[in-house]
Amino acid sequence: MTDATPALDLRERTDDEGRERLARIERTWASPTGFLGWFMPVNHTAIGRRFIVTSFVFFLLSGVLALAMRLQLLVPLNDLLTPDQYNQIMTVHGTAMMFLFAIPAMEGVAIYVAPLMIGARDMAFPRLNAFGYYVYLIGGSAFFLSLFLGMAPAAGWFNYVPLSNKEFAPGYGVDIWTTMITFIEVSALTAAVELIVTIFKLRAPGMSLNRLPIFVWAVLVMSFMMLFAMPSVIVASAMLMMDRLVDTQFFVTEGGGSPLLWQHLFWFFGHPEVYIILVPALGIVTTIIVTFTQRPVFGYTALVLAMVGIGMVSFGLWVHHMYTTGLPLMGRSFFMAASSMIAIPSGVQVYCWIATMWGAKIRFATPMLFVLCFFAVFIAGGLTGVMVASVPFDRQVHDSYFVVAHFHYVLVGGAVFPLMAGLYYWFPKMTGRMMSERLGWWSALLIFLGFNLTFFPMHQLGLEGMPRRVYTYVPEMGWQFLNQLATAGSFVLAAGFGLTLINAIRSVFCGEVAGDNPWNATTLEWATASPPLNSNFPQPPVIDSHTPIWDWQQDDERPVVGGLRDDRRETLVTTLLDARPAMVQVLPGPTPWPFVSAVAASVGFIGLIFSPWFYVVGILAVFATFVLWFWPRHPYREE
């Protein structure tokens, strides 16, 4: 049984019993070390950190590809890249940014931060969490490797048929795209399930749903959206895979299939995906505004309902990507209304943020500076989003560089700027050290200026008729100057991200020591050590308000949960609505089997590119590893 009593944090106790108990808890929750130990951790902090670092590596690689595309478009009739090379680079860049960076980066932040925010010791299924990361790592690495082997897909990140059918895309490129996307989405689904169960059942006592931090609400909405959206692209890529490997006819007109079916399936996932990325970014923005204004958020309920509304409405506007496909006018009008309507909950959030900041003494540290950049860029992207939601306007700018500009203003404004803000904000929590404010300000300035110099001219290029996805153009079109501006801006943008990379590496080794709560924030991740202890909370806290840390600053002691054993990984399970203690769950410890299972699954998926029989081999191998993964044993010593 457990009990909740006011007590001194174990880290603050100086008696021998307190020190010995803390050391025993830390040993129980520790991850193995050494080379073999790298394949065994299951702690959410280790897995979340790996997701974040890996996603940013893919981001940097994708950024290099973007620079190559901008150099190709620097002057008319440039021959730096061949048409096929340009198409491969464009496809890998777009696919990696969407599938390997944006969503996994948000998942990584959620996996690292959300359990800390709710006072949990770990995720609900730690080994499944590790399995999801290894699937993502292997799938993403194999996808990038295809580019260096000259086997990369070249049909665009959206992979439209019939362009991606065998007739127009021979070779293994599209097969690599379909199998890797299917494989990688397995990782996303495992993260979604993990986060939902963890948030619903492992919250600290007293953290009822109406006391959840806004970021945790955002993660919850994101996770449900992934559960409903990801199966659509998995089904679509599996159907295309079968069309190419075993000659089914799902998307082949001559065989009774429909190329438009691909667009419906893909965009039913593709448009909610934008909001899957955006919703947790909105949670990051709210968290940072609360911290740097030092006041509770204005309109908590309105913010939560706005995020839920965004999540629901986002599934009703996928057809606005298909206005030029000949769909009935009446049908298009409904999707035009839905595409305009989604701006309402987004506007509600903006007004709540303004009300929170109004009259406050704002601290303009680097995280807050990136949030202000987000405001400018995202609102501009939202305005052009309302424009392309209109059928007549969209039919004029469809497949032009105007759409490229809008797309990047929404995604970079709605994802990259908040992620950069979150990186500077939670870096002290992850490393125990502060990042340089001077380098942070210069980085934010260069990224903001470079981004607008790169993508704002593309609006005008689109209005002047420049199509997207073209590898060159003739001088007579008059597009050279604006393309040169965009190329110059891309290098300024790269310099800004390079400064942040330098800042992060430098700060890990010689940054200022942060302390537990350098920002004087109010959410629970700052109630433990920086970086967090192995167990997160040796004694899980009890919550009775939206701002627990600010409340505890008035008291010498805080209520914590007692009665959990120190010699095994026990965590408290609470009720769904009110977070009342219900039972104690024993979590599994470190093991290599999630990694081995991911390798076995990758054999099946990667081999499927060459022969369907590899899938059978992979299934059998995964089954064998799962048997060993779940083999009953009692790894904990009794005392």
Secondary structure as GFF3:
##gff-version 3
##sequence-region A 1 639
A	DSSP	beta_strand	3	7	.	.	.	ID=ss1
A	DSSP	three_ten_helix	10	12	.	.	.	ID=ss2
A	DSSP	alpha_helix	16	29	.	.	.	ID=ss3
A	DSSP	alpha_helix	34	37	.	.	.	ID=ss4
A	DSSP	alpha_helix	44	72	.	.	.	ID=ss5
A	DSSP	alpha_helix	83	95	.	.	.	ID=ss6
A	DSSP	pi_helix	96	102	.	.	.	ID=ss7
A	DSSP	alpha_helix	103	117	.	.	.	ID=ss8
A	DSSP	alpha_helix	126	148	.	.	.	ID=ss9
A	DSSP	alpha_helix	173	201	.	.	.	ID=ss10
A	DSSP	three_ten_helix	209	211	.	.	.	ID=ss11
A	DSSP	alpha_helix	214	245	.	.	.	ID=ss12
A	DSSP	three_ten_helix	253	255	.	.	.	ID=ss13
A	DSSP	alpha_helix	259	293	.	.	.	ID=ss14
A	DSSP	alpha_helix	300	313	.	.	.	ID=ss15
A	DSSP	three_ten_helix	314	316	.	.	.	ID=ss16
A	DSSP	three_ten_helix	318	321	.	.	.	ID=ss17
A	DSSP	alpha_helix	329	341	.	.	.	ID=ss18
A	DSSP	alpha_helix	343	357	.	.	.	ID=ss19
A	DSSP	alpha_helix	366	388	.	.	.	ID=ss20
A	DSSP	alpha_helix	391	397	.	.	.	ID=ss21
A	DSSP	alpha_helix	401	411	.	.	.	ID=ss22
A	DSSP	pi_helix	412	416	.	.	.	ID=ss23
A	DSSP	alpha_helix	417	431	.	.	.	ID=ss24
A	DSSP	alpha_helix	437	463	.	.	.	ID=ss25
A	DSSP	three_ten_helix	475	477	.	.	.	ID=ss26
A	DSSP	alpha_helix	480	510	.	.	.	ID=ss27
A	DSSP	three_ten_helix	524	527	.	.	.	ID=ss28
A	DSSP	alpha_helix	548	552	.	.	.	ID=ss29
A	DSSP	beta_strand	558	562	.	.	.	ID=ss30
A	DSSP	beta_strand	570	574	.	.	.	ID=ss31
A	DSSP	beta_strand	581	586	.	.	.	ID=ss32
A	DSSP	alpha_helix	593	608	.	.	.	ID=ss33
A	DSSP	alpha_helix	613	629	.	.	.	ID=ss34
###
